[in-house]
Structure formats: C-alpha cells, structure tokens
Amino acid sequence: MVMLEKGLSTPLNAKLAGSGAETVVLAHGFGGDQTVWNKILPLLSQHFRVLVFDWGFSGAVKEQEGLFDPVRHSSYEGFACDLIALLDELDLGSTVFVGHSMSGMIGCIASVKRPDLFKRLILLGASPRYLNTDGYEGGFGTTQIDQIISSVESDYHGWAPNFASLVVDPHDALSVEMFAKCLRRMRPEVALPLARKVFLCDHREVLEKVTTPCTIIQTTNDIVVPNSIAHYMHDRIQGKSMVEMIEADGHFPQLTAHLQLLDVLGGILGFERD
C-alpha cells in the first residue's frame, strides 16, 4: 500500500493498493471511512490498482479545517469537485468509480463535469432523493427525516449506534459495531449539516445528464433505499445502465455480503474470486 504525499491526497488519507491496467476508486458514504472497504480491497487489489480515501467529513481525517466547509459542501457539487481534484492530482483517468450511498450521486455529478475521468460508475446503494414525494418513493417521510435530523442535533453520540443497527444487517454484530465506531468518530458539528444535506437532497435531474456506463447495485432489503430506486435510476440515466440485486439485508453489502458483492463486481469487471 502506497501513501500519497501531496495536495488533497495526504489530508484525505488517500492510498493506492495493487497494480493493473485499470484503476478502481472506492468512495464511502455518510458516517463512514475507507475501512468499510477492507473486506473487498485485498481481492480487488490483486486485479486492479485501487484508490481508497476518506471524505473530509470523516472522523478518520485528522485535520478537517478547510476539508469540510459547510458552505462549499452544502451541495454534492463541492464533493464532486474534491473528487475531480483528487483524481487530477494523482493523474488518474478513465477510472472505475464505486460510490456507496451518497458517493454514488457524487460520482454521477463528477462524471457529468469530467467524463474523461470515469470509464464506468458502480452505484452501490445510491439514491438521488430520500424523501418521498408525489409519484416517487424515496424511502422516508418528512416526519422520519425530521426525527433523524433532530436526533443528530440533540444527541449525536446516542443516535449513532442506533442508526448503525438500523442500516447495517443486524445479524452481523461486528459490522454493526464497526460502522457505529465510524459514526462516533465523526464530529457532531460536521454530522448535522451533512445529515441535512444528505437526507434532504434531490439530485434526480442529474441522472438524465449521466452518459458514463453505470451499474446500479442494490440489496434486496435496504431500509435506506427502496428497491424501486435502483430501477428509477436505471430508467433515467442517459448512458447504458444495468441493475444488479444482491440477496442480502442492509445498506452495507461491502460489510455484510462482501462475497456476493465481489461476485457481482467480478461479473462487471471481468475477474473471479478464488
């Protein structure tokens, strides 16, 4: 594993592992850090050069001043610009971008801005909007989202383990605790504006601008993202897209169904696990 020493790569803990003609970029979602990829990184790095990093909001980032700006990151555009800057800094182009949860839509936005940087988007548990509206099932009602944001604001460290037990398959206690620890490391003053941004986002209009080929991966029982979202995205993405369903519970197949996820990734990218 190579530590990178310049620009955004150092403060965002960017690391390159493995070797190969293609580069795979793994981007975590809300509350996480790069360790959520630990179960699939070893095999991927046997076949590809793999970039992992921590977003500026992550508790794994030591010096967050300037890396998470509530104004610049008040929309996913700010994160997309960070991603573009990181890939440019590392001279990485035509990558396979695997974006989990909020990072899926960040990757979509970045691909519209700089399609040369992305050969394929793999959108894992992604959603353009979490709030239900007329004719659209986002998964959450207004009252539910208000309760989440209120809990984050009033007692973040009490809310974090409860949220982890909801979104990670509860049959995998080690993975629940691992994500709970990630959440607890995130600073409450960062978590609150980010939670508002994520749960109240609406990026449905971005989908029709995405021309990069996409694979949308969804578990069959995800409390965060209804199954209908995968098909909604597939129908509206401009480029060639396909949907892959994983028979599993929870929002984190990379933690709780990693072998099934590797099988799906192998089918997309052309490798087999031993």
N, C-alpha and C positions, 0 to 999 in steps of 0.2 A: 504494500500500500504506500502510495507516494503522497506526502503532504505538499501542498502547493503554497507558494510563498509571496504572492503579490496581489495587489488590488483587492477586490471583493473576496477572492478565494480564501485568503487567510482568515479574516473575521467570520466568514460563513462556514469555516471548518471544512472546506472542500477537499475531497480526497479522490484520487484516481486509483482504481484497482484493476488488475488484469491487463490483458492485451488483446488485440484483434483489429480487424479492419473497420469494424463498426463500433460506435460509441453509444452506450445506453446511459441515459440520465435518469436517476431516481429522485423524485421530489416528494417529500412528505407533506401532510396536511396539518390542519389546525391542531395545536397542542402537542404535536409530535416532534421528533428529530430523526436524524439519519439512522438511528439504531432500529427503527421499525423495519428496516430492510435487511437486518442481519441474517435472517433465515434463508433469503434467496440470493444474497450477494455472493457467497462462495461459488455457487454453480454458475451464475451469470458471468462472473469474472474468469471462469475457465474458457469462455467463448467470446467475450467481448471486453473492450475497455469500458469500465463502469465508473461514472461520476456520481458521488453522493455528496450532499451538503446539507446544512441547516439553514432554514429561512431566518431572517433577522429577528423574528418574534420568538424563536425557540429559546427555551431555557438553557439549551446547550451552548448558546452563543454567549461568550464571556462579557464582551463589551457591546451592549446593544445601542448605545447612544449613536444616533445617526443611521443605524441599520434598520430600525423600525421607527418610522416617522408617522405619527397619526394622521398628518395631512397628506404626505406623499403616498402613504399606504392606505388611504381612505377608500381606495378602489383597487381592484385587482390589477389595474394598469401599472401601478407602482411596482408590484411584484413581478409583472411581466417584463418591465424594464430592467429590474435587477437580474432576472434570468438571462435576458439578452446580453447584458453587460458581462455576466459571468462566463457565458459561452464564448463571447468575443475575446475576453481576456485570455481564455485557455485555448483559443484558436480551434474551437470545436464547431464543426458544421455538419449538416445532414445527419443529425443525431436521431436516435430512437428515444423519445421522451415518455417516461412513465410517470404520470402525475396522479397521486392519490388524493381523493376528496377535493378540497379547494384547489389543489395544484393542477387538477385536470383542466379546469377552466382557465387558470393562469397560463397553462401551456397552449390552450386554444388561442388566447389573446396574443401571446408572444408569436405564435405561428402566423397569425394574420399580419403582424407587424414585420416579421422577418422569416418568410417561408424557407429561405435558404438554410436556416439553422436546423430544420426539422424534416427528417425523412418520413417519420411515422409518429403519430401520437397514440399512446396507450392510456386510456382514461379509466382509472380504477376507482369505482365508487364515486364518480364525479356527478355533479348536478349544477345546472345553470341557475336554479332557484329552489329554495327550500320551503318557501311559503306557498300554501295553497291559494289559488285564485280561480276565477270562473273558467271552467274547462281545462284546468291544469292541476294535477296532483303533485304538489311539491313534497308532501310528507308531513308538514307541520301546519297547524292552525295558528292564527295570530296570538291567541292566548298561550299556547305552548311556547312559542318563541319569546313572548314577553316574560314568561316564567323562567326560561333559561337565562335570559339577559339579567333579570332581577336577581337570580341566584348567583350568577357570576359577580355581580356588583356587590351583593351584600355579604357573601361568604364563599369566596372563590375556592379556598382550600377545602372547605366542606363539600362543595359541589363537585370538585374534580373526581374523586373516587366514585361517586355515584354515577357521574356521566360515563366514566370508563366502563363501569359494569353494565351499562345500557348498550354501548356502541360496540364493545368487544364481546365475542361469543363467551357467555358466562361459564361454559363448560371448560374453558381454558383459563384457569385461575392465574397462572403465571403470566399469561399475556395481558390479562386484565390489570394486574398489578404493575406490569412493565409500562403500560400506557398511562396508568394513574400516576406513576412516578414522573413520566414526561410532562403530564399536565401540571403537576405540582411544582415543577421547576420553572414553568412559565410565570412571569411576573403578573400579578393581578392587574396592574395599571396598563399592561400590554394586552392581557387576555380580554378585558372588557371592550375596548374599541374594536378589536379583531372579531370578537364574537358577534358584535352588532353588524360588522361588515359582512361576515360570512352568512349568518342566518337571515339577513335581510337583503342579500344580494339578488340581482336579477340580470343575468347575462344571456338571456335567451336569444337576444338579437345577434349575439356574436356567432352563433352556430352556423348561420347561413353564409358567413364570411370565411369559414374554415375550409380550405381546399386541400390541406395535407391529409393523406390517408389516415384513418382512425380505426382503432379497435376499442370498443367500449366493453369493459369487464365489470360484471355486477354479480354479487352473491344473490342467492335466491331468497334470502331472508335478512334484509338490511333495514334496521329501524330508522336509519338516517335517510336513505334514498330508496323510494319505492321502485319495484321492477319496471314500472311504466316509464320511468325517467330514461332508462337505457334506450328504450325504443323511441321515445320522444326525441332524444338526441340523434339517434340513427336517422330518423326521418328528416331531420332539418340540417344536418351537417352537409355542406355543399360537396365536399370531396367524398371519395369512396370510403364507406364505413361498414363495419360489421359489429354484431353484438355477440359476446361470449358470456354465458351464465355459468357460475360455479355453484355447485350444490353445497352450500355452507351457510352458517349463521353469522351475522355481524358485519361490521363495516370495515374490518381489517383482515382480509384474506391473507395478506403477506405475513400476518402473525399466526392466524388460527387455521388456515387452509393453504399453507405455503406450497405443499407438494402439488395440489390441484392447480394453484396459480402458476407454478413452474411448468406444468404440463401445457397449460393454455399459452404461456409465453413461448414455450418451445415450438408449439404449432405455428405461432405467428412469426417467430424469428428464425426458425429452422435449426433447432437443436433438441437433443434428447437428454433427459436426466438418467443417470445410471440406475 
